[in-house]
Each structure stands twice: as C-alpha cells, then as structure tokens.
Amino acid sequence: MTGELRNVSNIALTTSALFLVVVAVALNSPVLFSMATAMLALLVVCRFQARMAVRGLRFRRRPLPTVRVGDTVLVEIEVTSTARYNRPLVMVRDRIPEALLVSEVSPSLPVAPAPGETAVTQYRLTPLRRGVFRWSVIEVTGSDPLGLAKKTALYRVDAEPLTVLPAPLPFPLVLPSSAGWGGGEADQGPSRGPGIDPRGIREYQTGDSLRHVHWRSSARTGRLLVKEFEVGLYSRAGVFVQRSPGTAGPAGRHSPLDFLCGHAAYLAEAFLGQGLNVSLPGLDSSKGTAKPQARLVEVLRELAALVPQEEAFGAQVSRSLSLVAPGSAVYLFLAESDPSLAEAIRQLRARNCSVHALVLPLPPSGSRGATPPASSPEFLDLLWSVGANVQLLPEPKQP
C-alpha cells in the first residue's frame, strides 16, 4: 500500500470512528459506541505492530567489491531478528552518501527474518564517482499486516568501504621516446625491448622476437619463455596528480581532481600495456614489479583514494624527488597554477627527467583571491620557461 493510500485509510477510519462516537453519544447507543471503540483500537494495534516490526533487528553489510566508475555493484545486507516474535515484511534501505553520486539504485528485497534467524536482502547501485566511500546508516521501514500504519527506524552498522576506481578518460597520448640506455621497443607490441638491463622471464606473447627466447627455461618448463629487458631511457613513468584544496569542486558534482585522476588512469593503462614501469611517487609503496594488469589495479586504487590536501603541489613533488628514478618521464596532472612547481621541475630536469605538464582547462574563478587555473597564459609560460612540455587536456564535462 502506498503512502497516499495509507494516509487516506487512516483518515477515513479515524473520521468514521469519531463520527460513530458522536452518533453513539447522541443516540445513547452502546452498539455504535462499541463499533467506534473497535475501529480506534484497530488503529492503535496497527501502530503498535508497525513499531514492533522495526525493533529487535541486527544488521551486517557484507564486504563490497572493488569496481570501476559506471559498473553495477550488488550490495548485500544480513538482517538478523533478535526478538522472539514473528514480524511482517520490512524494507531495508541504505542511507547512501551524497558524495558517491549513484544512479540506478534498485529497491531492496523485503525480508521477514524468523526469531533468531538471519535473512539477506540486496540491492544494486551504479557509482558514478571515483573514491573510497563508507556509510553506516540503515533505514528500516515496517508496517502492520493490514498496511494501515508505517514506522521507520534507523540503525548503525559497521561501515564496509566501497572502492570505486576511476574510469580512464582518454586524451592524445604520445609514448615517451627511448634513447641512450639500450634503445627500447616500448611502442612495438608487448615486448619490453632489447635493452641492456634484463628484467626477468615471462611467457611468450605474439609479437615477441624469437631471439629473446630463454631456451633453457623453456626446455625445463615445457613452455616457451622469453627474456624481458628494461626499455631504456624514459622506460619509467612517474605520475603526479595535483590535489590542492581548489581541486575539490562543489558537492554533488565531479571535481577537477576526479577528471585529473581519470586522465592519469588512462595514461597508466596505456603505459603499462606497452611494458613501461608506472609509479606514483610519494603515494604507493610498490616497486612496480607486479604484472601489468595487477600493477594497473594498484595504481587505480591509489588514484581512487586521492583526496585534496593543503600542501602545495610543488612541495609534494619536491618531497618525492628521491623516489623518482633518474632518466624517468614525469607527468604532472594540473588544474590550478602553483608557482612553487617551477623549482620542482628544475630539479627534475637536473635528474635527466623529461617533464610533461598535462593541464586541465578550467574557466577563471569569479571569486576574488581565488587561485588562477593552471591553464592561465602566465602559468603556461612559466611551465615552458623551466623546460616542461605542456599539453592541454580535453575540456572537462559533467556526465
């Protein structure tokens, strides 16, 4: 029964009961008075049953999987009855945080757990924003068997995190050139290139050169194995994503930081697919030795967990210089201008690193004293002057 029909039924029964009371008093009729009393008692009993339906419950949300933006998530909630009485069906609804930005939230299945037993309800949602989200409030709605009364109660449960990985946002991307340290083949098939530094042994893939076959290991295992090599200069890509307070954006919308993480995810996916080593200096502790697909998940997890910080972006990069291997290709994803970044770029250039500034075009802020966007001509000129290769990213569009 919908809320409108329930309200109409309550009003009709209450009005009828009061009318019968007035008529019974006027006519001095015990029968009419008994009928009015029974109708009022029915409403009281229904309200009591609705209240008891949402009491004596315990909840546990099952662990949530890691998904990408736009994927559908199945959320399962265990409902246990600690009361000693049977209850009608109850509806369980999660209080999803507004910051998650979801679509297509399906209604949960109604449940009626028996005393001391556990039932499972579930619903599906589609997250539209990357991040690590937690929520702990569950809303339970119950009614009487006739559906005349409704009661809602709130419960708190242990918050299971939902990690939403950023969806790659494509942009024109040029693989870093390889020169000087062995002549790489990072842009040719799955091979890591015939560099001078062996990296390991892996299974043969289509496109690998037969001169790289490790015959001894192949004979021992019965599988065709090839040697891997570092691809030479710029075979390592260091990725920095600006997360200053101005990248947070308004509530309920995708922020500049979300778009930067999406573009960084695209770069990581493309580079790892070509055999390059991708790192997030200062964020991840991995040495990048995992296989490309596993390493991509590690990088995406780090990007999903990024939140704005007060520290200047230039200071963040300078603090992580020791974690950037000399000769790496460094990619800076920017949304706001930061003059302190100039010195960090000079230090990276001194370490023989190529520096690529990927700038998100944002309109100038109308607020006085606000930080200018990174796409302002003055800041772009500063980046060029200290040796960075500047590229504008596609204009961000809210989905």
KAKA-V701927 format. One line per field, one symbol per residue. ss: DSSP state (~ for helix, > for strand, _ for the rest). Layout:
ss->???
//
This chain:
ss->__~~~~~~~~~~~~~~~~~~~~~~~~~__~~~~~~~~~~~~~~~~~~~~~~~~___>>>>>_____>>___>>>>>>>>>>________>>>>>___~~~_>>_______>___>__>>>>>>>>>>___>>>___>>>>>>>______>>>>>>>_____>>>>________________________________>>>>>>______~~~>_~~~~~~~___>>>>>______>>>>>>__>~~~________~~~~~~~~~~~~~~~~~~___>>>____________~~~~~~~~~~~~~____>___~~~~~~~_~~~_____>>>>>>_>____~~~~~~~~~~___>>>>>>_____________>___~~~~~~~~~___>>>>_______
//
